[in-house]
Amino acid sequence: MIPNEKIPQIAGELPETVTFADRLRRFVDFVGRYGAWFIVPVVAVTCLDVVMRKLKYVDAKGNTHSLQLWVRENVGGFLDSTVLQELEWHFHAALFCLVLGYGVIYNTHVRIDLIRDNLQFRKKAWLEFLGLSLFMIPYCALVIFFAVDYVHSSFVVSEGSVSTVGLGNRWIIKSVLVIGLVVAAIAGFAAWLQVVTILWGPQGLRFPLMTLDWPETEQKIEGKTRVKLEDEYGLRLSDAPVPAAPPPETAAAPPR
């Protein structure tokens, strides 16, 4: 997203649609930034599980001794491999769900822009408006509707792991799916408000965008700054103009 100081704004206050969209964006940003910390337990639990399962040896009598069996016998079953593996996908599911909306407001989701990249800015805005109105927001609302019943049914029957030594209360992780979809829908609605302002708001208005770039600052690919590279062999990988060749040096006159 383009920083505020790089976007010139017309005099006067911004429309309510823009200020409300920015408040929604800050909420989604808050959820995404803290949700991203789930990567830490994902990595920690995965490493612990792998080390405990692989660290073993066979003695002279042919008996297998492993760290996992020792921990189960001396520490407890809460570090059993089944529990750790279920924790892995629980944490991973929470990480994925909570950053869905975060990816929307920073335009980092994968786009296949075979047509969109060649369109004018206003046509891009119309395409964004139709995509948000007809696909993203209705899809999130539909999945949330069924996911709420999904969580409620899991809570009523006290659903747990199919394994006898697995985790219980599976409704907790299923409710995270609902939360993540709600945050993603909020992010989509915030982007929708911005696009509506572009299409039907005051002309010449400038404010930081989420899923588009203003025509005068359009130097991004999927939310990231366009990389311009040049190698030392003269191959031009950027769209910058080729510099003029330096004038040839005048050859020294031969001595008489």
C-alpha positions in Angstrom: 0.0 0.0 0.0 1.3 3.5 -0.8 2.3 5.5 2.2 0.1 8.5 3.1 2.9 11.0 2.5 3.3 9.9 -1.1 -0.3 10.5 -2.1 -1.4 14.1 -2.7 -4.8 14.8 -1.4 -7.3 17.5 -2.4 -8.1 20.2 0.2 -10.9 19.3 2.7 -11.9 16.2 4.5 -12.0 12.8 3.0 -15.4 11.2 2.3 -16.9 9.0 5.0 -16.5 6.0 2.8 -12.7 6.5 2.8 -12.4 7.2 6.5 -14.6 4.2 7.4 -12.6 2.0 5.0 -9.4 3.0 6.7 -10.8 2.1 10.2 -11.8 -1.3 8.8 -8.3 -1.6 7.3 -6.6 -0.9 10.6 -8.7 -3.6 12.3 -7.8 -6.2 9.7 -4.2 -5.1 9.9 -4.3 -5.6 13.7 -5.8 -9.1 13.4 -3.3 -10.1 10.7 -0.2 -8.9 12.4 -1.0 -10.8 15.6 -2.4 -13.8 13.8 0.9 -14.1 11.9 2.7 -14.9 15.2 1.1 -18.4 15.0 4.0 -19.2 12.7 6.1 -19.5 15.9 4.2 -22.4 17.5 3.8 -24.0 14.0 7.6 -24.2 13.6 8.3 -25.0 17.3 5.8 -27.9 17.5 6.8 -29.3 14.1 10.5 -29.3 15.1 9.7 -30.9 18.4 7.6 -33.6 16.9 10.2 -34.5 14.2 13.1 -34.6 16.7 11.2 -36.7 19.2 10.2 -39.2 16.5 13.5 -39.5 14.8 15.9 -39.4 17.8 16.1 -43.1 18.6 18.6 -46.0 18.6 18.6 -49.9 18.9 20.6 -51.5 21.6 22.6 -54.7 21.5 19.6 -56.8 22.4 17.5 -55.4 19.6 15.3 -53.1 21.7 14.4 -49.7 20.3 14.8 -46.7 22.5 13.4 -43.3 21.3 13.0 -39.9 22.9 9.3 -40.1 22.1 8.7 -43.2 24.1 10.8 -41.8 27.0 8.8 -38.6 27.1 5.5 -40.5 27.0 6.5 -42.7 29.9 8.2 -40.1 32.1 6.5 -36.8 31.2 3.0 -37.5 30.0 0.8 -38.1 27.0 0.3 -34.4 26.2 3.6 -34.6 24.2 2.5 -37.7 22.2 3.2 -37.6 18.5 -0.6 -37.6 17.7 -1.2 -34.6 19.9 1.7 -32.7 18.4 0.7 -33.4 14.9 -2.8 -32.2 15.5 -1.5 -29.1 17.2 0.6 -28.5 14.1 -2.4 -28.3 11.8 -4.5 -26.4 14.4 -1.9 -23.7 14.6 -1.4 -23.7 10.8 -5.1 -23.4 10.3 -5.3 -20.4 12.7 -2.3 -18.8 10.9 -3.9 -19.2 7.5 -7.4 -18.0 8.5 -6.3 -14.9 10.4 -4.1 -13.5 7.6 -6.6 -13.9 4.8 -7.9 -10.4 5.2 -4.4 -9.1 5.8 -3.4 -10.3 2.3 -6.4 -8.4 0.9 -5.6 -5.0 2.3 -2.0 -5.2 1.2 -2.8 -6.8 -2.2 -0.5 -9.7 -1.7 -2.9 -12.5 -2.8 -2.0 -14.2 -6.0 -3.5 -12.5 -9.1 -3.5 -13.8 -12.6 -3.7 -10.5 -14.4 -3.6 -11.4 -18.0 -6.2 -8.8 -18.8 -6.2 -6.4 -15.8 -2.6 -5.2 -16.2 -3.4 -3.9 -19.7 -6.5 -1.9 -18.7 -6.8 1.8 -17.9 -7.1 2.7 -14.2 -10.9 3.3 -14.3 -11.5 0.0 -16.0 -9.4 -1.7 -13.4 -11.6 -0.1 -10.7 -14.7 -1.4 -12.4 -13.2 -4.9 -12.6 -12.3 -4.7 -8.9 -15.8 -3.5 -8.1 -17.4 -6.4 -10.0 -15.1 -8.9 -8.5 -15.7 -7.7 -4.9 -19.4 -7.3 -5.4 -20.2 -10.5 -7.2 -17.5 -12.9 -6.0 -15.4 -12.2 -2.9 -18.0 -10.6 -0.5 -20.9 -13.0 -1.4 -18.6 -16.0 -1.2 -17.3 -15.1 2.2 -20.9 -14.4 3.4 -22.1 -17.8 2.1 -19.2 -19.8 3.7 -19.6 -17.9 7.0 -23.3 -18.9 7.0 -22.6 -22.6 6.7 -19.4 -22.4 8.8 -21.4 -21.1 11.8 -23.7 -24.2 11.7 -20.5 -26.3 11.2 -19.1 -24.9 14.5 -22.4 -25.2 16.4 -22.8 -28.8 15.4 -19.3 -29.6 16.5 -19.9 -27.9 19.9 -23.2 -29.7 20.5 -21.8 -33.1 20.0 -18.5 -32.3 21.8 -16.5 -33.3 18.7 -13.0 -34.4 19.3 -10.2 -36.1 17.5 -10.8 -39.5 15.8 -7.8 -40.7 17.7 -8.3 -41.8 21.3 -5.2 -39.8 22.3 -5.9 -36.7 20.1 -7.2 -33.3 21.0 -10.8 -32.6 22.0 -13.0 -29.5 21.7 -12.6 -29.4 17.9 -15.2 -26.6 17.7 -12.5 -24.2 18.9 -10.3 -24.5 15.8 -13.4 -24.6 13.6 -14.6 -21.3 15.1 -11.3 -19.7 14.0 -12.3 -20.5 10.4 -15.4 -18.3 11.0 -13.3 -15.5 12.5 -10.9 -15.6 9.6 -13.7 -15.4 7.0 -15.3 -12.5 8.9 -12.1 -10.6 8.9 -11.6 -11.4 5.2 -15.1 -10.2 4.4 -14.4 -7.0 6.3 -11.2 -6.5 4.3 -13.2 -7.0 1.1 -15.8 -4.5 2.2 -13.1 -1.9 3.0 -11.6 -2.4 -0.5 -15.1 -2.1 -2.0 -15.7 1.2 -0.2 -12.5 2.6 -1.7 -13.5 1.4 -5.2 -16.9 2.9 -4.9 -15.3 6.2 -3.9 -13.1 6.1 -7.0 -16.0 5.4 -9.4 -18.6 7.7 -7.9 -16.7 10.1 -5.6 -15.0 13.4 -6.2 -12.6 13.5 -9.2 -8.9 14.2 -8.3 -9.2 12.7 -4.8 -6.2 10.8 -3.6 -5.8 8.4 -0.7 -3.8 5.2 0.0 -5.4 2.3 -1.9 -5.5 -1.4 -1.0 -6.1 -3.3 -4.2 -5.2 -0.7 -6.8 -2.5 1.8 -7.6 -3.1 5.3 -8.7 -2.1 5.9 -12.3 0.7 8.3 -11.4 2.2 5.8 -8.9 1.6 2.5 -10.7 5.0 0.9 -10.2 3.9 -2.3 -8.4 3.3 -5.9 -9.1 0.8 -7.6 -6.7 1.3 -5.0 -4.0 5.1 -5.1 -4.1 7.4 -2.5 -5.6 8.5 -3.3 -9.1 12.1 -4.5 -9.1 14.4 -3.0 -11.7 17.5 -4.9 -12.4 20.4 -4.5 -14.8 23.3 -6.9 -15.1 26.9 -6.0 -15.8 26.8 -7.5 -19.3 24.5 -4.9 -20.7 21.2 -6.9 -20.6 18.4 -4.5 -19.7 15.8 -6.2 -17.4 14.0 -3.0 -16.5 11.8 -0.5 -18.3 14.1 2.4 -17.6 15.5 4.2 -20.7 18.8 3.1 -22.0 21.5 5.6 -21.0 23.3 7.4 -23.8 26.7 5.9 -24.7 29.6 8.0 -23.5 31.5 9.9 -26.3 34.5 8.0 -27.6 37.9 9.1 -26.3 40.1 10.9 -28.7 43.0 8.8 -29.7 46.4 10.2 -28.8 48.5 11.5 -31.7 51.5 9.3 -32.5 54.9 10.8 -31.6 56.9 12.3 -34.4 
